Amino acid sequence: MNEEKPVTNSVFTVKDENGKNIECEILFTFESPETNKNYIVYTDNTKDEVGALKVYANIYDKNGNSKDLLPLETEEEWNTVEAILSKLEEKDDK
């Protein structure tokens, strides 16, 4: 089972396609035993056209050997992230 690890007050900076620095806040990280990969879920605290917070997910190197964020590769990975987000939203609503 995937266990999400909430992260508090953790930010990092990424560069967008124009070279502009964007500050992002880490929402949580988790490791998937099914894929043997580590995932990071974060936001740049902007909203989409309907007012929902924009959230992003990537694969990352937990050991810090690489600082690159890699894209999720399968629909299964996206489904896992979405399921965890839904579960966290349910907790917040209670």
Buried (B, 14 or more C-beta within 10 A) or exposed (E): EBEBEEBEEBEEEBEEEEEEEEEBBBBBBBBBEEBEBBBBBBBBEEEEEEEEEEBBBBBBEEEEEEEEBEEBEEEEBEEBBEEBBEEBEEEEEE
